[in-house]
Amino acid sequence: MPLFRMDAGYLLALAVIFLVALPIHELAHAWVAERLGDPTPRRFGRVTLNPLAHLDPIGALMLLLAGFGWARPVPVHPLYLRYGPRVGMALVGGAGPAANLALALLGILAYRALPPVVLNQLLLRFLISWILINIGLMAFNLLPLPPLDGYRVLQGLLPPEAASAYARLEAYGPLALLLFLVLDRQIGLLAALLNPLYALAFRLMTL
């Protein structure tokens, strides 16, 4: 069975991703930033589950076409953050992918908890698509390229001098991301990352 097929279950999962998963991803960033002392996300109306507050048209199109994408970044002021800008931004950055992981695990738990008689074809395809898309969003956003979340996470993990040198990449972030996507089309970089995660998800579903 193809992982992503444009059937009713997949399209339903995409709709729920747009309405629920992407807002939760961005709300996680905003909530953690606020907990760490930054009032900026609330000032810009981002501590919300309203999907229109978080929508990025290009990221939404990528999600529709490729099964991964992004929402509009939450504005965060690093100097407000507890534990300092680098560590604070790493915590804020990691919150979004962590939310997608939690949503994927909820999908796996739902699949395991529902009796087989309830799992008709539509619900089965919805759950599988929901799990795989959330895993894709988690993994894609953890790539260590600006402006993705993984860039901030890696900056927080690196020693200060290495983090300062790595920060120079930010000026070329969109170009680096575009180059990665072009290379991915040629040699399947994302597939090499995602396929083991998808296989693990299927193992967890069928234990």
C-alpha positions as a Markdown table, in Angstrom:
| # | Residue | x | y | z |
|---|---|---|---|---|
| 1 | Met | 0.0 | 0.0 | 0.0 |
| 2 | Pro | 1.6 | 3.4 | -0.9 |
| 3 | Leu | 2.4 | 5.5 | 2.1 |
| 4 | Phe | 0.8 | 8.6 | 0.6 |
| 5 | Arg | -2.1 | 8.2 | -1.8 |
| 6 | Met | -4.6 | 10.9 | -2.7 |
| 7 | Asp | -7.6 | 9.1 | -1.3 |
| 8 | Ala | -10.2 | 10.3 | 1.1 |
| 9 | Gly | -8.4 | 9.2 | 4.2 |
| 10 | Tyr | -5.2 | 11.1 | 3.1 |
| 11 | Leu | -7.1 | 14.3 | 2.2 |
| 12 | Leu | -9.0 | 14.1 | 5.5 |
| 13 | Ala | -5.7 | 13.8 | 7.4 |
| 14 | Leu | -4.3 | 16.8 | 5.5 |
| 15 | Ala | -7.3 | 18.8 | 6.4 |
| 16 | Val | -7.0 | 17.9 | 10.1 |
| 17 | Ile | -3.2 | 18.6 | 9.9 |
| 18 | Phe | -4.0 | 22.1 | 8.6 |
| 19 | Leu | -6.6 | 22.7 | 11.2 |
| 20 | Val | -5.0 | 21.0 | 14.2 |
| 21 | Ala | -1.5 | 19.8 | 13.9 |
| 22 | Leu | 0.1 | 22.9 | 12.4 |
| 23 | Pro | -1.5 | 25.2 | 14.9 |
| 24 | Ile | -0.4 | 22.9 | 17.7 |
| 25 | His | 3.1 | 22.9 | 16.4 |
| 26 | Glu | 3.2 | 26.7 | 16.3 |
| 27 | Leu | 1.3 | 27.0 | 19.6 |
| 28 | Ala | 4.0 | 24.8 | 21.2 |
| 29 | His | 6.7 | 27.3 | 20.1 |
| 30 | Ala | 4.6 | 30.2 | 21.4 |
| 31 | Trp | 3.7 | 28.6 | 24.7 |
| 32 | Val | 7.3 | 27.6 | 25.5 |
| 33 | Ala | 8.6 | 31.1 | 24.6 |
| 34 | Glu | 6.0 | 32.6 | 26.9 |
| 35 | Arg | 6.8 | 30.2 | 29.7 |
| 36 | Leu | 10.5 | 31.2 | 29.3 |
| 37 | Gly | 9.6 | 34.9 | 29.8 |
| 38 | Asp | 9.0 | 36.3 | 26.3 |
| 39 | Pro | 5.7 | 38.2 | 25.8 |
| 40 | Thr | 6.3 | 38.6 | 22.1 |
| 41 | Pro | 4.2 | 35.6 | 20.8 |
| 42 | Arg | 1.1 | 36.7 | 22.8 |
| 43 | Arg | 1.6 | 40.3 | 21.6 |
| 44 | Phe | 1.4 | 39.0 | 18.0 |
| 45 | Gly | -1.6 | 36.8 | 18.6 |
| 46 | Arg | 0.3 | 33.5 | 18.3 |
| 47 | Val | -0.7 | 31.9 | 21.6 |
| 48 | Thr | -3.7 | 30.4 | 19.9 |
| 49 | Leu | -5.0 | 27.3 | 18.1 |
| 50 | Asn | -6.6 | 29.5 | 15.3 |
| 51 | Pro | -5.1 | 28.0 | 12.1 |
| 52 | Leu | -5.3 | 31.3 | 10.3 |
| 53 | Ala | -2.9 | 32.9 | 12.8 |
| 54 | His | -0.2 | 30.4 | 11.8 |
| 55 | Leu | -0.8 | 29.7 | 8.1 |
| 56 | Asp | 2.1 | 30.0 | 5.7 |
| 57 | Pro | 0.9 | 29.5 | 2.1 |
| 58 | Ile | 4.1 | 28.1 | 0.7 |
| 59 | Gly | 4.6 | 25.7 | 3.6 |
| 60 | Ala | 1.0 | 24.6 | 3.3 |
| 61 | Leu | 1.5 | 24.0 | -0.4 |
| 62 | Met | 4.6 | 21.9 | 0.4 |
| 63 | Leu | 2.6 | 19.9 | 2.9 |
| 64 | Leu | -0.1 | 19.2 | 0.2 |
| 65 | Leu | 2.5 | 18.2 | -2.5 |
| 66 | Ala | 5.2 | 16.5 | -0.5 |
| 67 | Gly | 3.8 | 15.4 | 2.9 |
| 68 | Phe | 6.0 | 17.9 | 4.8 |
| 69 | Gly | 6.0 | 21.6 | 5.2 |
| 70 | Trp | 5.9 | 24.5 | 7.7 |
| 71 | Ala | 3.7 | 27.2 | 9.2 |
| 72 | Arg | 4.4 | 30.9 | 9.7 |
| 73 | Pro | 7.3 | 31.3 | 12.2 |
| 74 | Val | 6.3 | 32.5 | 15.7 |
| 75 | Pro | 8.1 | 35.8 | 16.5 |
| 76 | Val | 10.3 | 35.3 | 19.5 |
| 77 | His | 12.7 | 37.8 | 21.2 |
| 78 | Pro | 15.7 | 35.8 | 22.3 |
| 79 | Leu | 16.9 | 38.3 | 24.9 |
| 80 | Tyr | 13.7 | 37.8 | 26.9 |
| 81 | Leu | 14.2 | 34.1 | 27.2 |
| 82 | Arg | 15.3 | 32.4 | 30.5 |
| 83 | Tyr | 18.6 | 30.4 | 30.3 |
| 84 | Gly | 19.9 | 32.8 | 27.7 |
| 85 | Pro | 19.2 | 33.3 | 24.0 |
| 86 | Arg | 20.9 | 30.1 | 22.6 |
| 87 | Val | 19.5 | 27.7 | 25.1 |
| 88 | Gly | 16.2 | 29.5 | 25.2 |
| 89 | Met | 15.8 | 29.4 | 21.4 |
| 90 | Ala | 16.8 | 25.7 | 21.4 |
| 91 | Leu | 14.0 | 24.9 | 23.8 |
| 92 | Val | 11.5 | 27.0 | 21.8 |
| 93 | Gly | 12.7 | 25.5 | 18.5 |
| 94 | Gly | 12.4 | 21.9 | 19.8 |
| 95 | Ala | 8.9 | 22.4 | 21.1 |
| 96 | Gly | 7.2 | 22.3 | 17.7 |
| 97 | Pro | 8.8 | 19.0 | 16.5 |
| 98 | Ala | 8.1 | 17.6 | 19.9 |
| 99 | Ala | 4.4 | 18.4 | 19.5 |
| 100 | Asn | 4.3 | 16.6 | 16.1 |
| 101 | Leu | 6.0 | 13.6 | 17.7 |
| 102 | Ala | 3.3 | 13.6 | 20.5 |
| 103 | Leu | 0.6 | 13.8 | 17.8 |
| 104 | Ala | 2.1 | 10.9 | 15.9 |
| 105 | Leu | 2.2 | 8.8 | 19.1 |
| 106 | Leu | -1.4 | 9.7 | 19.8 |
| 107 | Gly | -2.3 | 8.4 | 16.4 |
| 108 | Ile | -0.4 | 5.2 | 17.0 |
| 109 | Leu | -2.2 | 4.8 | 20.4 |
| 110 | Ala | -5.5 | 5.4 | 18.7 |
| 111 | Tyr | -4.8 | 2.7 | 16.0 |
| 112 | Arg | -3.8 | 0.2 | 18.7 |
| 113 | Ala | -6.8 | 1.0 | 20.9 |
| 114 | Leu | -9.5 | 0.9 | 18.3 |
| 115 | Pro | -11.1 | -2.6 | 17.7 |
| 116 | Pro | -10.6 | -3.9 | 14.2 |
| 117 | Val | -14.3 | -3.7 | 13.4 |
| 118 | Val | -14.1 | 0.1 | 13.8 |
| 119 | Leu | -11.1 | 0.5 | 11.5 |
| 120 | Asn | -12.8 | 0.8 | 8.2 |
| 121 | Gln | -10.8 | 1.8 | 5.1 |
| 122 | Leu | -11.3 | 5.6 | 5.6 |
| 123 | Leu | -10.3 | 5.6 | 9.3 |
| 124 | Leu | -7.4 | 3.4 | 8.6 |
| 125 | Arg | -6.0 | 5.6 | 5.9 |
| 126 | Phe | -6.7 | 8.7 | 8.0 |
| 127 | Leu | -4.7 | 7.3 | 11.0 |
| 128 | Ile | -1.8 | 6.1 | 8.8 |
| 129 | Ser | -1.6 | 9.4 | 7.0 |
| 130 | Trp | -1.9 | 11.4 | 10.3 |
| 131 | Ile | 0.9 | 9.4 | 11.8 |
| 132 | Leu | 3.2 | 9.6 | 8.8 |
| 133 | Ile | 2.6 | 13.3 | 8.1 |
| 134 | Asn | 3.3 | 14.2 | 11.7 |
| 135 | Ile | 6.5 | 12.2 | 11.6 |
| 136 | Gly | 7.4 | 14.0 | 8.4 |
| 137 | Leu | 6.7 | 17.4 | 9.9 |
| 138 | Met | 8.8 | 16.5 | 13.0 |
| 139 | Ala | 11.8 | 15.3 | 11.0 |
| 140 | Phe | 11.7 | 18.0 | 8.3 |
| 141 | Asn | 11.5 | 20.8 | 10.9 |
| 142 | Leu | 14.5 | 19.2 | 12.8 |
| 143 | Leu | 16.8 | 19.6 | 9.8 |
| 144 | Pro | 19.6 | 21.9 | 11.0 |
| 145 | Leu | 19.0 | 24.5 | 8.3 |
| 146 | Pro | 17.7 | 28.0 | 9.0 |
| 147 | Pro | 14.9 | 28.9 | 9.3 |
| 148 | Leu | 13.8 | 25.4 | 10.4 |
| 149 | Asp | 13.6 | 24.5 | 14.1 |
| 150 | Gly | 16.6 | 22.1 | 14.0 |
| 151 | Tyr | 18.8 | 25.1 | 13.3 |
| 152 | Arg | 17.9 | 26.6 | 16.7 |
| 153 | Val | 18.2 | 23.3 | 18.4 |
| 154 | Leu | 21.7 | 22.6 | 17.1 |
| 155 | Gln | 22.8 | 26.2 | 18.0 |
| 156 | Gly | 21.8 | 25.5 | 21.6 |
| 157 | Leu | 23.7 | 22.3 | 21.7 |
| 158 | Leu | 26.9 | 23.6 | 20.1 |
| 159 | Pro | 29.7 | 25.2 | 22.2 |
| 160 | Pro | 29.5 | 29.0 | 22.1 |
| 161 | Glu | 32.3 | 29.5 | 19.5 |
| 162 | Ala | 30.9 | 26.8 | 17.2 |
| 163 | Ala | 27.4 | 28.2 | 17.6 |
| 164 | Ser | 28.7 | 31.7 | 16.7 |
| 165 | Ala | 30.3 | 30.4 | 13.5 |
| 166 | Tyr | 27.2 | 28.3 | 12.7 |
| 167 | Ala | 25.0 | 31.4 | 13.0 |
| 168 | Arg | 26.6 | 32.9 | 9.9 |
| 169 | Leu | 24.6 | 30.3 | 7.9 |
| 170 | Glu | 21.4 | 32.1 | 8.9 |
| 171 | Ala | 22.0 | 34.8 | 6.2 |
| 172 | Tyr | 21.9 | 32.1 | 3.6 |
| 173 | Gly | 19.0 | 30.1 | 5.2 |
| 174 | Pro | 16.4 | 30.2 | 2.4 |
| 175 | Leu | 19.1 | 29.5 | -0.2 |
| 176 | Ala | 20.4 | 26.5 | 1.9 |
| 177 | Leu | 16.9 | 25.2 | 2.3 |
| 178 | Leu | 16.2 | 25.5 | -1.4 |
| 179 | Leu | 19.5 | 23.7 | -2.2 |
| 180 | Phe | 18.6 | 20.9 | 0.2 |
| 181 | Leu | 15.1 | 20.5 | -1.4 |
| 182 | Val | 16.7 | 20.4 | -4.9 |
| 183 | Leu | 19.2 | 17.8 | -3.8 |
| 184 | Asp | 16.5 | 15.8 | -2.1 |
| 185 | Arg | 14.7 | 15.6 | -5.5 |
| 186 | Gln | 17.8 | 14.1 | -7.0 |
| 187 | Ile | 19.2 | 11.8 | -4.3 |
| 188 | Gly | 16.3 | 11.3 | -1.8 |
| 189 | Leu | 17.9 | 12.8 | 1.3 |
| 190 | Leu | 14.6 | 13.1 | 3.2 |
| 191 | Ala | 13.6 | 9.5 | 2.2 |
| 192 | Ala | 16.8 | 8.2 | 3.8 |
| 193 | Leu | 15.9 | 10.0 | 7.0 |
| 194 | Leu | 12.1 | 9.3 | 7.0 |
| 195 | Asn | 12.0 | 5.7 | 5.9 |
| 196 | Pro | 13.5 | 4.3 | 9.1 |
| 197 | Leu | 11.1 | 6.5 | 11.2 |
| 198 | Tyr | 8.1 | 5.3 | 9.1 |
| 199 | Ala | 9.2 | 1.7 | 9.6 |
| 200 | Leu | 9.5 | 2.2 | 13.4 |
| 201 | Ala | 6.0 | 3.8 | 13.4 |
| 202 | Phe | 4.6 | 0.7 | 11.6 |
| 203 | Arg | 6.3 | -1.6 | 14.1 |
| 204 | Leu | 4.8 | 0.3 | 17.0 |
| 205 | Met | 1.4 | 0.1 | 15.4 |
| 206 | Thr | 1.5 | -3.6 | 15.0 |
| 207 | Leu | 3.3 | -4.8 | 18.2 |
